[in-house]
Amino acid sequence: MKKFILIILLLSVAGAGWWFYRKPLPGSEGQRPQRGLESFTPDTATAERRDLEFTIDLSGDIIPVSEVDIKPEVGGKIKKLHVDAGDTVRRGDLLVEIDDTDLLTEKETASTEVAGARLAMEKERRNFDRAAGLFEARLISREAFDNAKSVLEIAENALLKSGSRLKSTEERLRKTLVPAPSDGTVLECNVQEGQVVVAAASVNSGTLLMNLADLSSLIIQTHINQVDIAHIKEGMGVRFRSDALEARDMQATIRFIAPVATLKSNVKGFQVEALIKDPNPALRPGMTVVMTAVAGRAENAVTVPISAVFNDPDKGRIVYVNHNDSPQKRAVDVGLTNIEFAEIRSGVEPGEEVLLSPPGAPRAPGRS
């Protein structure tokens, strides 16, 4: 019974509230009051002098300025790896040793051929010298002399051929030892001992042994959209930070802007590279960094919040100045802007109050 009485009371209160809500206000019969359009005093801000920056925030990847792919010039089985990923090497240090057993056998054979060809050539030279003496004494014919000369030339040519084969074998044998072409750090080692590798040649790319890079010289590679690229210039300084390093901002300089746009992640833009000044030793290729490029700067400029600047069809850019508690429309010359403030070159003085919304506009939700 008590629950039934409580329900009746609640329904009565709800009905009374609905009746008062629907009842017309005095002098406005048939009209409902509009909610949220009550008169109000607009929010204001004070024009102040400050240093203003227009910045472009970007993300990029760390890559080395110089990176070399190490590939073998001769094929064969890897006999020994002398370095591993992360090792630092100097120019000329031995990186990889390829098995040279077959080449040593080939060299021995070529050396034997050279010795035999030299003996044959020396024999034919003696024969030619005798034939020359006999020809001068008119004891043999011109034909016999010419035959002796031809046989000598053939023997000399055979010696040259065998010598070239020996030299080629020795050169290939030398290439079984793969040295570091420059100072750097081994980034990746893609092979292991016992693996058979293929020599790099014009008909194939060869087996990639490892990557070598100079980590003392790094760049940031980024992709800038075609809207912001107009603000980026070669030689411009930028600051960047890596979430992987708990360090203050580091500095870099724009060194390259691609002349042609490319498509990346369905966004058309330009590849840009920034050279890092004095790179932190903890920076590594492949790290992602956040980069800030200062595209414009105004020092000690008169500024107002960006929300205080409006467009007028007659006067162009305007602000509403709170003059003696009355809004005054003024045309202004706007300079540098960012997402927070706008530089006012003329039209507003420091210390003046400006409205953050046009006079008569409804107050934004949440403002008191």
C-alpha positions, 0 to 999 in steps of 0.5 A: 500500500505504501509503495502504491501511494509513493508512486502516485506522489511521484507521478503528481510531481512530474505532471506539475513540472511538465505543466509549468514548463509548457505554460506560456510566459507573460506577454509571450503566449503561444511561444516557448522560451529559447534555451541557451540564447540568453544575453551574456558578456563575451569572453575577452583577452588582453593584447600582449607583446610576446615572441611568436613562432610558426612551427611545423611538427614532423616525424622522421626516421634516423638513417646514416649519411653513408651506408654500404652493402658488402657483397662478395666479388667471388663465390664460394663457401664462407670459411670464417666471419671475422665480425658481427652486427654492432662491431666497429671496424676500420678501413681495411679490416678483414670482414669475411673469409671465403674458402679458397681451396679450389682457387689454390688448386687452380693457381697451382695448375696455372703456375704449372702452365706458365712454367711449361709455356715459358720453357716452350717459348725459350726453346722456340727462341733458340730455334729462331736465333739459329734460323736467323743466323742460317738465313743471313748466311743464305743457308735456309730459305725465307720460308723456313725462316718465317716458319721459325718466327711464327712458331716463336710468336705462337709460343710467346702468345701461349706464355702471355695467355697462361700468365693472364690466367695465373694473374686472374686466379691470383686476383680472385684468390685475393678477393676471397678476403673481404675487407672493410671499404671504410670506417664504420659499424656493422649494422646487419650480418646476413650470412653465417659460416658455411653458407655458400654465397654468390658473387656480385656481377652484371647479371645478378646482384650477388649475396648481401653479406652485411651492411656497414655505416658510419654512425658518426654522421646521421640524418633525419629523413622525413616526408613533408606534405605539399602545403607545408613544403613552401615554408621549408628551405635548405639550410633551415635549422630544426630541433628534434627529440626522440622518445627513446632518449631522455634528453633535451632537444637536439639540433639538425639542419635541412640539407636536401629537399626533393625536387619532385613530389612522391606519394607516401601513405596516400599523401603527396609530399616531398622527401626532406633530409636534415643533417644532425649536428653532433649526434648523440651516441645513443641515436641509432638508425631506424629510430623515429624522432619528432622534429619541429621546424621553425618556419617563421618568428616574430620577436616582441610582437603585439599578439592576440588569441587566434580566436579573436581574429574574424573575417569581415566581407568589407574590412577583411581581418578584424577584431572587436576591441572592448572600448568603454564596455562597448565592442568596437570593430577594427580592421587589423593587419595580421602577420605571423600566426600559429595555432594559439596566437596571431601577430597584430601589426596594426589596429590594436595596442598592447593592453587593450581588451579584445572579444573572443567571440562576435558581439551577440553570438551565443556563449560557447558551452562550458564558458562561465 
